[in-house]
Amino acid sequence: MTLLTVEDLVKDYGSVRALHGVGFALKAGEVFGLVGPDGAGKTSLIRIVAGLLKASSGAVRRSFTGTVGYIAQRFALYRDLSVEENVNFFANVYGLRNYGARRDALLEQIGLAPFRKRLAEQLSGGMKQKLALCCSLIHEPGLLLMDEPTTGVDPVSRREFWSIVFRLQRQGLTVLSSTPYMDEAEQFDRIALLHEGRILRLGTADEIKASVPGTVLSVLVEDPYQAREVLRKAEVSQEVELFGDSLHIVLPMGSPVTAEQIRSLLRDQGLAVRQVRPIDFSIEDVFLKVAR
């Protein structure tokens, strides 16, 4: 069942066009991710779907009658109120009555029950996002919108936050979320790669990774920065990128370049090579390739 349809959305800020005819359909019960760097148009798109921003043209069509939950990019709750008081405030904003059982169940499920009396300003970054999640769900929305909910949160808290979201999804929650983290995108049911206001790829993680031809070589080397310059000067590929402490070399289909040639080239330049091996495309590999 299609819960939401975005049709040919355009958003202009004066002479700057943030969205160029974006469109997709959101299915009930899925976690759909808008993935891309800063300036891709993710926040504009989320705010238009939330009804907080007006599109220049295009339409957002809902096929459900329930309410929408929304988590903003920046922490937007009341720092001088406790965890419980923040949830109570939002319950009253939505005009809820007899919400105590719902509130207590959410606090327990999201892991905030032991901290219900703690002031919001005293929470860690990860716990603040949990509180925002709890407040956005108190009215049992039909759709949850999240704008980069884990930006600035440590990796452990990020994983814990998403494990909670996916647990709620199994209970029927539908989520549309933006993120700049490509590794988070691997977990979503479907993904839209967004760049400069345009969707470059849309589908499951496997579909997106299979959408580009070629091979990726992962290179573990003593000095990856120097190695990148050596490989670029040798023109082994137009795409040589740093990935943490390794390099990814994207070779086009039919390229004669081999792992042994890469190893020899780097060793001839005095670089200690630990490993060169073919790997599957990652979402980030695909993004860098198609964005280029």
N, C-alpha and C positions, 0 to 999 in steps of 0.2 A: 504494500500500500504506500502510495506517495503522500507524504505529510506536508511537504512544502515544495513549491516550484519557483525558482528564480529565473526570470525571463529577460534576457538582453539588457541587463542593468548597466547604465552609464551614470557616472558621477563626476561632475566638473566642479573644481574650486577655482573660480575665475577662469584664467586661461590654461590652468593645469587640469588635465583629465586623469583622474585617479582610477576609474574603472572604464573599460572599453567593451561594452556589450557582453558582460559576464552572464552565464546561464548554467543551471544544473538543477537536478531534482533530488530532494532528500527523502529517503525511505524511512518509514516508521521503524523504530527499534535499532537504528544503526548509529554508529559514531562516525561522523563525516568530518574530515579535516581540511582546512584551508591552510596550505603550507607554502611559505615563501619568506624572503627576507624583509627587513624594514622597508617601507615604501612600496610594497607589492600591491597594496589596496585591501589588505585583510580587515583592518579595523573599520574602514568605510563600509565594506560589505556586511560585516557583522552588525554594525549600527543601523544600516538600512533595513536589514531583516528584522532587527529588534524594534523598528519603528521610531528610533531616536534621531534618524537622519533621513532627509528626503532625497530620493534619487533624482537625477536630472532627467532621466527617461528610463523606460523599462518597468517591470512589475515584479512584485513578490506575492504569490498566491498561496494561501493556507487552506488546507483541506481538513483542518481540525478546529474545534470550537473552544478548546482549552486555553489556558494562559501560557505565557512564556516566562522562563527564568533567564536571568542575565548576570554574568560575572564580567565586570569591566577589567581592563588591562591593569589599571592601578587599584590598589586597595581602597575601597570607597565606603567602608563601614565606620561606625562610631568608635573611635579609639578610647574614649572615656567611659564607655559602657562595657559591661562584662560580656562574655560569650553568650550567656543565656539572655541577657537584656537586649543584645543585638538581634537575636532570633525572635524574641518577643516583639520587638519594635516592627520588624518586617511582617510578622504575622498580623499585627494590628493594622499596618498599612494596607494589607490585602483584605482587611475586614473579616479575618477568621475568628471563629468562636470555638471554644473547647478544643484548642490546638495543643494542649499540654502533652498528650500522649504522642502526637505526631512529632512534636519538638524533641521529646525525650528519646524517641526511637531514632531520629536523625542524629542527635548528638552521640548516641551510642554507636550507631552504624558508621559514622564518619570519624569516630575516635576522639571526640571532644568532651564526652561526658565527665571525665575526671577534671576538666579545666573549665567547667561551666561558670564558675564564679570569678575567673581570672579576667582582668581588663584586656580588651583587644590590643591595646598598645604594648602589652607585655608578651604578646605571642610572637613566636618565630615566624619567618616568612612562609614556611610550609603550613603552619597552623592557621595563619591568617587566611590563606587560600581555602583551607578546609572550612573555616567559619563562613567565608563568602559562599562556598558551595552549599552549606547548610541553610543559609539565609535565602539563597536563590531557589531552594527546593521546598521550603516550608509550605508553600501554597499548592504543591503537587502539580507543577506545570506539565503541559503536553510536550514541550520542547525546551531544552536547555541550551542557551547560547553562551559561549565562553570566548573571550578575547585574550589570547595568549595567557592562559591562567597560571602557567608555571614559569614564566619569565622571571629570572632573578632568584629562583628557588633552587636549593642545592639538589644534586642528582638523586640522593636517597629519598628526599621529600617529593621530588617529581614522580618517581616510580610509585611511591605510596599513594599520591594523589590520583594517579591514573588507575591504580588497582581498585580504588574506591569507585571511580567513575565507571569502570567496566563491570564492577559488581552491581552497581545501580542499573546499568544497561541491561544486564541479565534479568532484572526485575521489571523491565519495560521502558526504561528511560531512552529518549532519543536526543542525540547531542550533535550540535554543529559547533566546532571549535576551531580557532586559528592557532597556529604555532609556528615559530621560526626554527624549531628543532626537527631536523629531518629524521632523527632516530625515533622520536615520538610518533611520527607519521607512519612508521612501519607497523604500528599496532592498530591503526584505525581500519574500519571496514572498507571505507573508500576515501580517496584523496583527490583534491584538486591542487595541482601545482600552479601557484599564482605568481606572476612576475610582471611588474610594471602595468598592473591593472588588467592583465589578460590571463586566461587559463591556458597553460601550455600542455598539460596532460590531465586526464581525469579517469579514475578507475581504481581497482584494488592495487595494493602495493606490488603484487606479483605481475599484474597487467602492465603497470607503469614500468617496472624494471625490465619487462620483456618487450617494451615498445621501441627500444633502440637497438640497432645492430652493433656488432663488434665485440671486443673482449676487454676486460679490465685486468691489468697486472698490478698486484700489490707489491711494493718494494720496501723492505726494511733495511735501512742503511745508516751508517754512522752519523752522517751529516745530511739530513734530508733537504735542507735549504740549498746547500751546494750541489747536491745530486740533482735537484730540480733544475738548476741552471745548466748543468752539464747536459741533461736530457733535452732541455728546450733548445740549446744551441745545436745539438746533434740532430734536431728535428725528427726524433723518433715518433713524435705524435704532436698534434696541436693541443692536446689536453693532458697536461701533467700537473696534478694538484696535490697539495698537502692534505693529509687526513690524519690528524694527531701527530704521532711520531713516525708515520709511514707516508709513502707516496702512492697515488693511484695514477696509472697510465692507461688512458682509454685508447685502444687501438681500433681503427676502422675494420670493417669486415674485409677479409682477404689480405690484411697487412702481413708482410713477410717477416716483421720483427718478432724475435723469439725471446723468451725469458733468459736464455743463455747469452744472447747478444747484449741484453741490458746489463747483465751481471758483468760481462767482460768490459763493456764500455765504462762502467763506473769504476771497476778495479784498475783499469788503465789510467784513470785520473787519481789514483791513490786513495779511493774511498772503500772502506770496509763494508762489504755487502753481507748481510745476514740471511736474507731470503728474498727471492723473487718468485711469485706464484700467481696463477690465474685465480680470480675470485668472481663471484656474481656481482652484477651491478647493484649498487645501493640506490636508494631514493636520491641521495645527494649527488651521486655520479650522474644520474639521469637529469636532475635539475640543472647541474652545471653544463651538461652537454646541450640540452635543448634551449637553455637561456642564452648560451653563447650564440 
